[in-house]
Amino acid sequence: MVFFFQILCVLGLVSAGFFARRRGLLSAHGTNDLAHVALSIVYPALIFVSILELSFADLRANLTLPLLVMAIAMVGFGLGLLAVRFLGRVPPETSRAFLFHCLINNYSFLPLPLVLFRYGDSGVALLVFSSVGYELLLWSLGVMLFSRAERKRDRLKSLFSPPFVTLLLSLGLVAARDLLPWPAPPPWLALAGETFRGGLKTLGAATIALSMLVAGSRFATLKFATILGWRIWFVSAIRLVAVPLVMIPLLGAIPMDPVARGILYVVSVMPSAMVSVLFSERYGGDTEFIAGGLLLTHLWALITVPVFLAWAF
């Protein structure tokens, strides 16, 4: 029941963006600006302060997390490859949007508050660390699904997004901090460092609010008839039912830390990724299908996520 109310709270935040767009407080251009600010500045700040909460021993003990989230993504992608042949005669953009929904689910913004409520800041740090696997797939296979015609150099360049670069930098700083001998910093430097981290933590805390506003603004322009198409229901069933049915027993059979397992349970049952709309608009795709699947999976998540997490825990 607790997960139901947590998801309901998240959808309540989404409704703020919905009404802001309907009332004219947010335009299409303003929504794009918010999304770029969230991805380029605010989310990297959250990544930086969250990773620095961990020790190198924590990272070494949880090296399997990025690999296992990649397994979650590839199970969805594999199921999508099996299912896409049953879509009938659809444009290539729709097939690619279908596969993107199967590959990338909401691995950061929606599980973030759920993990925070259950495990605290240390859980958020492990969630961010696990996202290394998703980021690799998102900026490689995910980009290629939308932009097969782009040059290899452009695809490689797209891998180094601000969140991913910040993640790599943060991991390097943790390793340097814990493995190299450093003299004790003077009091003024320690105070400056703590003040800086406090400022970044305040900035990063806006990640959830901004992402919900962007998602709600996208939903406000979606035609209701879009989510009635059977193909959108098909991909929603794969994302919300088939993937958890495969992954929950598999994760339960793998020896690991209970907190890490709990985080992976949460990730495996999540709906489609909110970043999917940004990808579709940026690289060219069936944005209407993407938005319809995004909305439907988040609505059905009110039922499926509490049910599957009750089973998992």
C-alpha positions in Angstrom: 0.0 0.0 0.0 2.9 2.4 0.8 4.1 2.1 -2.8 0.7 3.0 -4.1 0.6 6.3 -2.2 4.2 7.0 -3.2 3.3 6.6 -6.9 0.2 8.6 -6.4 2.3 11.4 -4.9 4.6 11.3 -7.9 1.6 11.5 -10.3 0.3 14.4 -8.2 3.5 16.3 -9.0 3.1 15.4 -12.6 -0.4 17.0 -12.5 1.3 20.3 -11.6 3.0 20.3 -15.0 -0.2 19.2 -16.7 -2.2 22.2 -15.3 0.7 24.6 -15.9 0.7 23.7 -19.6 -3.1 23.9 -19.9 -3.2 27.3 -18.1 -0.5 28.7 -20.4 2.1 28.9 -17.6 4.3 26.5 -19.6 4.8 26.6 -23.3 6.4 24.0 -25.6 9.6 26.0 -25.7 9.6 26.5 -21.9 9.1 22.8 -21.4 12.1 22.1 -23.6 14.1 24.6 -21.6 13.1 23.0 -18.3 14.1 19.6 -19.7 17.5 20.8 -20.8 18.2 22.5 -17.5 17.2 19.3 -15.6 19.4 17.1 -17.8 22.4 19.4 -18.1 22.6 21.1 -14.7 20.2 19.9 -12.0 20.4 16.1 -12.4 24.3 16.1 -12.6 24.3 18.0 -9.3 22.2 15.2 -7.7 24.5 12.6 -9.2 27.6 14.3 -7.9 26.5 14.7 -4.3 24.8 11.2 -4.2 27.9 9.4 -5.4 30.2 11.2 -2.9 28.0 9.8 -0.1 29.4 6.4 -0.9 32.8 5.0 -0.1 35.0 3.1 -2.5 34.3 0.0 -0.5 30.6 0.5 -1.1 31.2 0.8 -4.9 33.4 -2.3 -5.0 30.8 -4.3 -3.0 28.1 -3.3 -5.5 29.8 -3.7 -8.8 27.1 -6.0 -10.0 24.5 -3.3 -9.8 25.2 -1.7 -13.2 25.4 -5.1 -14.9 22.1 -6.3 -13.4 20.3 -3.1 -14.5 21.7 -3.7 -18.0 20.2 -7.2 -17.7 16.8 -5.7 -16.8 17.0 -3.5 -19.9 18.1 -6.3 -22.2 15.4 -8.6 -21.0 12.9 -5.9 -22.0 14.6 -5.4 -25.3 14.7 -9.1 -26.1 10.9 -9.4 -25.3 10.4 -6.4 -27.6 12.3 -8.0 -30.5 10.1 -11.0 -30.1 6.9 -8.9 -30.0 7.7 -6.3 -32.7 6.9 -8.7 -35.5 3.3 -8.8 -34.4 2.7 -5.1 -34.7 1.6 -5.4 -38.3 2.4 -2.8 -41.0 3.6 0.2 -39.0 6.2 2.9 -39.9 9.8 2.2 -38.9 9.6 5.1 -36.4 6.8 3.3 -34.5 8.7 0.0 -34.4 11.7 1.8 -33.0 9.6 3.7 -30.4 8.1 0.3 -29.4 11.6 -1.2 -28.9 12.8 1.9 -27.0 9.9 1.6 -24.5 10.9 -2.1 -24.0 14.6 -1.2 -23.6 14.6 1.8 -21.3 12.3 2.2 -18.4 12.1 4.9 -15.7 15.4 4.1 -14.0 16.0 7.4 -12.2 13.2 10.0 -11.7 10.4 7.7 -10.6 12.4 5.2 -8.5 14.3 8.0 -7.0 11.6 9.1 -4.5 10.6 5.4 -3.8 14.2 4.5 -3.0 14.6 7.6 -1.0 11.5 6.9 1.1 12.6 3.3 1.8 16.5 3.4 2.0 17.5 7.1 2.5 20.4 8.9 0.9 22.6 5.8 0.8 20.0 4.0 -1.3 19.8 7.0 -3.7 23.6 6.8 -4.2 23.4 3.1 -5.0 20.5 3.8 -7.4 22.6 6.5 -9.2 25.5 4.1 -9.3 23.4 1.4 -10.8 22.3 3.8 -13.5 25.7 3.5 -15.2 24.4 0.4 -16.9 21.3 2.2 -18.2 23.3 5.3 -19.3 25.5 3.1 -21.4 22.6 1.5 -23.1 20.6 4.8 -23.4 23.4 6.7 -25.1 24.4 3.8 -27.4 21.6 1.4 -28.3 18.9 3.9 -27.3 20.3 6.6 -29.6 20.8 4.2 -32.4 17.1 3.2 -32.3 16.2 6.8 -33.1 19.1 7.8 -35.3 20.5 5.0 -37.3 21.6 7.4 -40.0 23.9 9.5 -37.7 27.6 9.2 -38.1 29.5 7.1 -35.6 31.4 10.1 -34.4 28.1 11.8 -33.5 26.9 8.7 -31.6 30.1 8.6 -29.7 29.8 12.2 -28.8 26.2 11.7 -27.6 27.5 9.2 -25.1 29.3 11.9 -23.1 26.2 13.7 -21.8 26.5 15.9 -18.7 24.9 13.2 -16.4 27.2 10.5 -17.7 30.3 12.6 -17.5 29.4 13.7 -14.0 28.9 10.1 -13.0 32.3 9.1 -14.3 33.9 12.2 -12.6 32.2 11.4 -9.3 33.4 7.8 -9.4 36.9 8.9 -10.0 36.8 11.4 -7.1 35.5 8.7 -4.7 38.4 6.4 -5.8 41.0 9.2 -5.4 39.5 10.3 -2.1 39.6 6.8 -0.5 42.6 5.2 -2.1 45.2 7.9 -2.2 46.9 9.4 0.9 45.8 12.9 1.4 46.9 15.3 4.2 44.1 16.6 6.5 42.7 19.8 4.8 42.8 23.1 6.7 39.5 24.0 8.5 38.7 26.8 6.0 39.0 24.4 3.1 36.9 21.7 4.7 34.2 24.3 5.5 34.3 25.5 1.9 34.0 22.0 0.6 31.0 21.2 2.8 29.3 24.5 1.8 29.8 23.7 -1.8 28.4 20.2 -1.4 25.4 21.7 0.5 24.7 24.0 -2.4 24.9 21.2 -5.0 22.6 19.1 -2.8 20.0 21.9 -2.8 20.3 22.3 -6.5 20.0 18.5 -7.1 17.0 18.2 -5.0 15.0 20.0 -7.7 15.5 17.1 -10.1 12.3 15.3 -9.2 10.2 18.4 -9.3 11.5 19.6 -12.7 11.2 16.1 -14.2 7.6 15.8 -13.1 6.7 19.3 -14.5 8.2 18.3 -17.8 6.3 15.0 -17.9 3.0 16.7 -17.0 3.5 19.3 -19.6 4.0 16.6 -22.3 0.9 14.8 -21.2 -1.2 18.0 -21.5 -0.8 17.9 -25.3 -1.5 14.2 -25.7 -4.7 13.2 -27.3 -6.7 10.7 -25.2 -7.4 8.5 -28.2 -3.7 7.8 -28.5 -3.6 5.6 -25.5 -6.5 3.5 -26.7 -4.4 1.9 -29.5 -3.7 -1.8 -28.9 0.0 -1.5 -29.7 0.4 0.9 -26.8 -1.3 -1.5 -24.5 0.9 -4.3 -25.9 4.1 -2.5 -25.1 2.7 -1.5 -21.7 2.1 -5.1 -20.9 5.7 -6.0 -21.8 7.1 -3.2 -19.7 4.9 -3.5 -16.6 4.1 -7.2 -16.5 6.4 -9.4 -18.6 9.7 -7.8 -17.5 8.9 -8.0 -13.7 7.7 -11.6 -14.1 11.1 -12.5 -15.5 13.3 -10.3 -13.3 11.9 -10.6 -9.8 12.4 -14.4 -9.5 15.8 -14.0 -11.2 17.0 -11.3 -8.8 15.7 -13.2 -5.8 17.9 -16.1 -6.8 21.1 -14.1 -7.0 23.1 -13.6 -3.8 23.5 -9.9 -3.0 23.1 -7.2 -0.4 19.4 -6.8 0.5 19.4 -3.1 -0.1 20.9 -3.6 -3.6 18.3 -6.3 -4.3 15.5 -4.0 -3.2 16.7 -1.2 -5.5 16.8 -3.6 -8.4 13.3 -4.8 -7.6 12.1 -1.2 -7.7 13.9 -0.5 -11.0 12.6 -3.7 -12.7 8.9 -2.8 -12.2 9.1 0.8 -13.3 7.1 2.2 -16.3 8.5 3.7 -19.4 11.3 6.3 -19.2 10.3 10.0 -19.1 13.4 10.8 -21.2 11.8 8.9 -24.1 9.9 11.9 -25.2 13.1 14.0 -25.2 14.9 11.4 -27.3 12.0 11.2 -29.8 12.0 14.9 -30.3 15.8 15.2 -30.4 16.6 12.4 -32.7 13.4 12.0 -34.7 10.7 9.4 -33.9 7.1 8.6 -33.4 6.6 11.1 -30.5 2.8 10.4 -30.3 3.4 6.7 -29.7 6.2 7.5 -27.2 4.0 9.9 -25.3 1.0 7.5 -25.3 3.1 4.6 -24.0 4.6 6.9 -21.4 1.2 8.0 -20.1 -0.4 4.6 -20.1 2.4 2.8 -18.3 2.5 5.5 -15.6 -1.2 5.2 -15.1 -1.1 1.4 -14.9 1.9 1.6 -12.6 -0.5 2.7 -9.8 -1.7 -1.0 -9.8 1.2 -3.0 -11.1 4.1 -1.5 -9.1 2.5 -2.0 -5.7 1.4 -5.5 -6.6 4.8 -6.6 -7.9 6.8 -4.9 -5.1 4.5 -6.6 -2.5 5.3 -9.9 -4.1 9.1 -9.1 -4.3 9.4 -7.9 -0.7 
